[in-house]
Amino acid sequence: MGKQKILVVDDDGQMRLGLKEALIRHGYAVDPCGSADEALKVLAGTRYAMVITDMRMPGRSGLDLLDEVKKRSPETPVVVMTAFGTIQDAVDAMKGGAFDYLMKPFDQETLEKVVAKALKETTGKVLRKSLRSSGRNRKEEKEFVTRDPVLIKTLRFVREISASRSTVLIQGESGTGKELIARMIHANSSVSTGPFVAVNCAAIPEGLLESELFGHEKGAFSGAHARKIGKFEQADGGTLLLDEVGEMDLVLQAKLLRVLQEREIDRIGGARSIPVDVRILATTNRDLRREVEEGRFREDLFYRLNVVPLRIPPLRERTCDILPLCEYFIQCRTSGEVVGLSPEAAAFLKKRNFPGNVRELENLIERAMLIRRGDEIDVEDLTAPDSGVRPTESIRVLPGQRGSVKNMEQELVLQTLREVHGNRTQAAVLLGISIRTLRNKLAEYRKAGITVPDYEPEKQSRGRGAALRCAGG
């Protein structure tokens, strides 16, 4: 078999020479070009296994070249090189169909890994694309319900970038469906036949998260009675979702950065590095740019994760989805039975704020389905005792309070906690959100220096008794 031919395009002569020599040493045939125009002339008469191009060049840019390559040969992988300060170029390249990007400066090993992956995945790509498309629409309709134009546009973009190996950062409030988006990306990716592994960085104590991610050897520390395979190794050949990555401490962030750069992990107590082939997706309910500015998140890690940014809007910004979601949740809980919302219930739900987003709405519908008496869900079913909802208020507005919705939500959460004397479970029920969502919000408040009420079981017990006596009297 002949050598695979690679076209290298860069206006920097030294860069072209360095890339050519490095790739030749790894067994590839290389043609260097100094501009996009020159590359297009060469491409007109020669077929290449892949193209590596700089983004910013005099005349036509690397993005222009990428567009032309994809028009002529959609299956030819294109890798884009860009400088640290031009991360938006990498995002634009991914939108244009680039296989991956290389952030300058990079070493020969990184170059070889990206090239090897690109050439390996080109083989059989048409077959994989056919298999993915056969089940794609059904998968998306089952998992994500929306009529919101902004979100529909986001979902189209998700389909476009799923086939690449680029890292995706999915941002949005708790309960908006970030993990559903991550699973959709995996299902439509080139590694869809591989494992999908999710790890919640907010739910695992800091002291255990490193072992959870990277694994450990037997005897690595007290209690390590056997070897543990970490999430990175479990996800090898597939996708790893770092859920709520903004909760990770700075020391572990540095170790994660190294893994993303080197594509290899070190088990705790291990004697050698272990290569891993994993696509990284990350979610966060925090503003990571602000976290970087305030020193709580590494800037270099942020740029590594934020290659393709996605934002999932909260339910209050897409109220057109409330009724379709209700219909979907009702259908999921009935078998041939026709159940709907009364006009009053529909109007009531459309006025709600839903601080817990889609998850809160789902919980509310599930409770209403359990206690309804007819074939319609009425307002009374949505405002049952302990549901946290009252027919006369879609959200409690505190006397004299002014400020953003986020500030009002924060005060509502803290006031509810104070009322139940710190009982997290009861507060979550009253707020109409999951206990996980509540814990995430409280962790965010603590990091911002806000005092969160502790659980006081004696007061809680007395409070419940007083409430019962009051109700009975």
C-alpha positions in Angstrom: 0.0 0.0 0.0 1.3 3.5 -0.9 1.9 6.2 1.7 -1.1 8.3 2.6 -0.8 11.8 1.2 -1.4 14.9 3.4 -1.7 18.5 2.2 -0.1 21.0 4.6 -1.1 24.7 4.1 0.6 27.6 6.1 2.1 30.9 5.0 4.9 30.5 7.6 7.8 28.7 5.8 9.4 27.4 9.0 6.0 26.0 10.1 5.5 24.2 6.8 9.0 22.7 6.9 8.5 21.5 10.5 5.2 19.9 9.8 6.5 18.3 6.6 9.5 16.7 8.4 7.4 15.5 11.3 4.8 13.9 9.1 7.4 12.3 6.8 9.0 10.7 9.9 5.7 9.1 10.7 5.4 7.5 7.3 3.2 10.0 5.4 3.7 11.7 2.1 3.4 15.5 2.4 2.8 18.3 -0.1 3.3 21.8 1.4 1.6 25.0 0.2 2.0 28.6 1.2 -1.5 29.8 0.6 -5.1 28.7 0.2 -5.1 29.6 -3.5 -2.0 27.5 -4.1 -3.7 24.6 -2.2 -6.8 24.8 -4.3 -4.8 24.5 -7.5 -3.0 21.4 -6.1 -6.3 19.9 -4.9 -7.8 20.3 -8.4 -5.4 17.6 -9.7 -4.4 15.5 -6.7 -6.5 13.5 -4.1 -5.3 13.7 -0.5 -6.1 11.6 2.5 -6.4 14.8 4.6 -5.7 18.5 4.7 -3.9 20.4 7.6 -4.3 24.2 7.3 -3.5 27.3 9.2 -6.6 29.5 9.9 -5.2 33.0 9.3 -3.3 33.6 6.1 -2.9 36.4 3.6 -5.7 36.2 1.0 -8.1 33.4 1.5 -8.3 32.1 5.0 -8.2 28.5 6.3 -12.0 28.7 6.7 -12.4 29.5 3.0 -10.1 26.5 2.2 -12.1 24.3 4.5 -15.3 25.3 2.8 -13.9 24.5 -0.7 -12.5 21.1 0.5 -15.9 20.1 1.9 -17.6 21.1 -1.3 -15.3 19.0 -3.4 -14.7 16.0 -1.1 -17.0 16.0 2.0 -15.3 12.9 3.5 -11.8 14.4 3.4 -10.8 15.3 7.0 -9.5 18.8 7.5 -7.5 19.8 10.6 -7.2 23.5 11.4 -4.3 25.1 13.2 -5.0 28.3 15.2 -3.3 30.5 17.8 -4.3 30.5 21.5 -5.8 34.0 21.2 -8.1 33.0 18.3 -10.2 30.2 19.9 -13.3 31.6 18.0 -11.5 30.5 14.8 -11.6 27.0 16.1 -15.3 27.2 16.8 -16.0 28.6 13.3 -13.9 25.8 11.9 -15.9 23.1 13.7 -19.1 24.7 12.4 -17.7 24.5 8.9 -17.0 20.7 9.3 -13.4 20.5 10.4 -12.4 17.2 11.9 -10.4 18.8 14.8 -8.1 21.7 15.6 -4.5 22.2 16.8 -3.8 25.0 19.2 -0.4 26.5 18.4 2.2 25.8 19.7 1.8 22.0 19.7 4.3 19.1 19.8 4.9 16.3 17.3 3.1 13.7 19.4 -0.1 15.8 19.5 0.1 16.2 15.8 0.6 12.5 15.2 -2.3 11.6 17.4 -4.7 14.0 15.7 -3.6 12.8 12.2 -3.9 9.1 13.1 -7.4 9.6 14.4 -8.5 11.6 11.4 -7.2 9.0 8.9 -8.6 6.1 11.0 -12.1 7.5 11.2 -12.3 8.3 7.5 -12.4 4.6 6.8 -16.0 3.4 6.9 -17.3 6.9 7.6 -20.0 6.7 4.9 -21.4 3.5 6.5 -21.4 5.0 10.0 -23.2 8.1 8.7 -25.9 5.9 7.1 -26.4 4.0 10.3 -26.6 7.2 12.4 -29.1 8.9 10.1 -31.4 5.9 10.1 -32.3 6.4 13.8 -31.4 10.0 14.3 -34.8 11.7 14.0 -36.6 9.1 16.2 -33.9 9.5 18.9 -34.1 13.3 19.0 -38.0 13.3 19.0 -37.9 10.9 21.9 -35.4 12.7 24.0 -35.9 16.5 23.4 -39.2 18.3 23.0 -39.2 21.9 21.9 -41.0 24.5 19.7 -38.7 27.3 20.6 -37.0 28.8 17.5 -33.7 29.5 19.4 -33.5 26.0 20.8 -34.4 24.4 17.4 -31.5 26.3 15.9 -29.3 25.0 18.6 -30.4 21.4 18.0 -29.6 21.8 14.3 -26.1 23.0 15.2 -25.8 20.0 17.6 -26.4 17.7 14.6 -23.7 19.5 12.6 -21.0 19.3 15.2 -21.8 15.8 16.6 -19.7 14.0 14.0 -16.6 15.8 14.9 -14.4 14.9 17.8 -14.3 18.4 19.2 -14.9 19.1 22.9 -18.3 20.7 23.6 -19.2 22.9 26.6 -22.9 22.8 27.3 -24.1 25.7 29.6 -27.4 26.2 31.2 -29.3 26.2 34.5 -30.0 23.0 36.4 -33.0 21.0 34.9 -32.8 22.5 31.3 -31.7 19.2 29.7 -27.9 19.5 29.3 -27.3 15.8 29.7 -30.0 15.0 27.1 -28.0 17.2 24.7 -24.8 15.4 25.6 -26.4 12.0 24.9 -27.7 13.3 21.6 -24.2 14.4 20.6 -22.9 11.0 21.5 -25.7 9.1 19.6 -24.9 11.0 16.4 -21.1 10.9 16.7 -18.4 8.8 15.1 -18.0 7.0 18.5 -21.7 6.2 19.0 -21.0 2.5 19.2 -18.6 3.2 22.1 -19.5 3.8 25.7 -21.2 6.9 27.0 -19.9 7.6 30.6 -21.1 10.4 32.8 -19.6 11.6 36.0 -21.2 14.3 38.2 -18.4 16.5 39.5 -20.8 18.1 42.0 -22.0 14.9 43.6 -18.6 13.3 44.3 -16.6 14.7 47.3 -13.4 16.4 46.2 -11.2 13.8 47.8 -12.7 11.0 45.8 -13.2 12.7 42.4 -9.6 12.1 41.2 -9.9 8.4 41.9 -13.3 8.4 40.2 -11.9 10.0 37.1 -8.5 8.4 36.7 -8.8 5.3 38.9 -6.2 3.9 41.3 -4.0 0.9 41.9 -4.3 -1.5 44.8 -2.7 -0.1 47.9 -2.4 3.5 46.5 -4.0 4.8 49.6 -5.8 3.7 52.8 -8.9 1.8 51.7 -7.6 1.0 48.2 -8.1 -2.8 48.5 -8.2 -3.4 44.8 -7.4 -1.7 41.5 -10.2 0.7 40.3 -10.7 1.6 36.7 -11.6 5.3 36.4 -14.2 7.0 34.2 -11.7 8.0 31.5 -10.7 4.3 30.9 -14.3 3.2 31.1 -15.1 5.7 28.3 -12.2 4.7 26.1 -13.4 4.6 22.5 -16.5 6.6 23.4 -17.7 9.7 25.1 -17.0 11.1 28.7 -19.5 13.6 30.1 -18.0 15.9 32.8 -21.3 17.0 34.4 -21.1 20.3 36.3 -17.4 20.6 35.6 -17.4 24.1 37.2 -17.6 22.3 40.7 -14.1 20.8 40.2 -11.3 22.2 42.5 -8.3 23.9 41.0 -5.8 21.1 41.7 -7.9 18.6 39.9 -8.5 21.1 37.1 -4.7 21.1 36.4 -4.7 17.3 36.2 -7.7 17.3 33.9 -6.0 19.9 31.6 -3.0 17.6 31.3 -5.2 14.7 30.3 -6.9 16.8 27.6 -3.6 17.9 26.2 -1.7 14.5 26.4 -4.7 12.2 25.9 -3.3 9.9 28.6 -4.1 9.4 32.3 -2.2 8.3 35.4 -4.0 6.1 37.9 -3.3 7.1 41.5 -0.4 5.0 42.6 0.3 3.8 39.1 3.8 3.5 37.5 3.0 4.3 33.9 0.7 6.6 31.9 -2.3 5.0 30.1 -3.4 6.4 26.7 -7.1 7.0 26.3 -9.2 7.8 23.2 -12.1 9.7 24.6 -14.3 12.5 23.3 -15.0 15.0 26.1 -18.3 16.8 26.7 -18.8 19.1 29.7 -21.8 20.7 31.3 -22.0 23.6 33.8 -24.7 25.7 35.4 -22.1 28.4 36.2 -20.8 31.3 34.2 -17.3 29.9 33.6 -15.9 33.2 32.2 -16.8 34.9 35.5 -15.3 31.9 37.4 -12.1 32.4 35.5 -12.1 36.2 36.2 -12.6 35.4 39.9 -9.9 32.8 40.1 -12.1 29.8 40.7 -11.5 28.2 37.3 -8.4 27.8 35.2 -8.3 30.0 32.1 -6.3 27.4 30.0 -8.8 24.7 30.9 -11.7 26.9 30.0 -10.3 27.4 26.5 -9.7 23.6 26.2 -13.4 22.9 27.1 -15.0 25.8 25.3 -14.1 24.8 21.8 -17.8 24.4 20.8 -20.0 26.3 23.3 -23.7 25.6 23.5 -26.3 27.4 25.7 -29.6 25.8 26.7 -32.1 28.5 27.6 -34.1 28.1 30.8 -37.8 27.3 30.6 -38.9 30.8 31.5 -37.2 32.0 28.2 -39.1 29.4 26.1 -42.6 29.4 27.5 -43.9 28.1 24.2 -42.4 24.7 25.3 -44.4 24.4 28.5 -47.6 22.9 27.1 -45.9 20.6 24.6 -43.7 19.3 27.4 -46.7 18.7 29.6 -48.3 16.7 26.8 -45.1 14.7 26.4 -44.8 13.9 30.1 -48.5 12.9 30.3 -48.1 10.6 27.3 -45.1 9.0 28.9 -47.2 8.1 32.0 -50.3 6.8 30.2 -51.0 3.7 28.1 -53.9 4.3 25.7 -55.6 6.6 28.2 -56.5 10.1 27.1 -55.5 12.6 29.7 -55.1 16.4 29.2 -54.8 19.7 30.9 -57.9 21.8 31.7 -57.8 25.3 30.2 -57.4 26.8 33.7 -54.4 24.4 34.4 -52.8 25.3 31.1 -53.1 29.0 31.8 -51.8 28.5 35.3 -48.7 26.6 34.1 -47.9 29.2 31.4 -47.7 31.9 34.1 -45.2 30.0 36.3 -41.5 30.9 36.6 -40.1 27.3 37.0 -36.8 27.9 38.7 -36.2 24.2 38.4 -36.8 24.3 34.7 -38.0 21.2 32.8 -37.2 18.9 35.6 -39.5 20.9 37.9 -42.3 20.8 35.4 -41.9 17.0 34.9 -42.1 16.4 38.7 -45.2 18.6 38.9 -46.9 16.7 36.1 -46.0 13.4 37.7 -47.5 14.4 41.0 -50.7 15.7 39.3 -51.0 12.4 37.3 -51.0 10.5 40.6 -53.7 12.5 42.4 -56.0 13.5 39.5 -59.6 12.2 39.6 -60.7 12.6 36.1 -59.3 12.6 32.6 -58.1 16.2 33.0 -55.4 17.7 35.2 -56.9 20.7 36.9 -55.3 23.6 38.9 -56.2 21.8 42.2 -54.0 18.8 41.0 -51.1 21.2 40.4 -51.5 23.0 43.8 -51.9 20.0 46.0 -50.5 20.1 49.6 -46.7 20.1 49.8 -46.4 20.7 46.0 -44.8 24.1 46.7 -47.3 25.8 44.4 -50.3 28.0 45.3 -53.0 29.0 42.8 -52.7 32.7 43.7 -48.9 32.9 43.2 -46.6 31.6 40.5 -43.6 32.7 42.6 -43.3 34.2 46.0 -42.3 37.8 45.8 -40.7 39.0 49.0 -41.9 42.3 50.5 -39.8 45.2 49.4 -37.4 43.0 47.3 -36.1 44.2 44.0 -33.4 42.7 41.8 -32.8 40.1 39.1 -34.7 36.9 38.7 -31.6 35.1 39.8 -31.4 37.1 43.0 -35.1 36.5 43.7 -34.7 32.8 43.1 -31.8 32.7 45.5 -33.8 34.4 48.2 -36.7 32.1 47.6 -34.6 29.0 48.0 -32.9 30.4 51.2 -36.2 31.5 52.7 -37.8 28.1 52.0 -34.8 26.4 53.7 -35.2 28.7 56.7 -38.9 27.9 56.9 -38.2 24.1 57.1 -35.2 24.6 59.4 -32.6 23.4 56.8 -34.4 20.2 55.8 -33.1 19.8 52.2 -35.6 17.1 51.2 -38.7 19.1 52.3 -37.3 22.3 50.8 -36.9 20.6 47.4 -40.5 19.3 47.6 -41.8 22.8 48.5 -39.8 24.4 45.7 -40.9 21.8 43.2 -37.3 20.8 42.2 -35.2 17.7 42.6 -32.9 17.3 45.6 -29.9 17.3 43.2 -30.9 20.6 41.8 -31.2 22.1 45.3 -27.8 20.7 46.3 -26.2 22.2 43.2 -27.8 25.6 44.0 -26.6 25.5 47.6 -23.1 24.6 46.6 -23.1 27.6 44.2 -24.3 29.9 47.1 -21.6 28.6 49.4 -18.9 29.3 46.9 -20.2 32.8 46.6 -19.8 33.2 50.3 -23.5 33.0 51.2 -24.5 31.4 54.4 -26.8 28.4 53.9 -29.1 27.3 56.8 -28.0 24.0 58.4 -30.5 21.2 59.2 -32.0 21.6 62.7 -33.9 18.3 63.4 -35.4 19.4 66.8 -36.8 22.6 65.4 -37.9 20.7 62.3 -39.8 18.3 64.5 -41.4 21.0 66.5 -42.3 23.0 63.3 -44.1 20.0 61.8 -46.1 19.4 65.0 -47.1 23.0 65.2 -48.2 22.9 61.6 -50.3 19.8 62.3 -51.9 21.4 65.3 -52.7 24.5 63.4 -54.3 22.5 60.5 -56.3 20.4 63.0 -57.5 23.5 64.9 
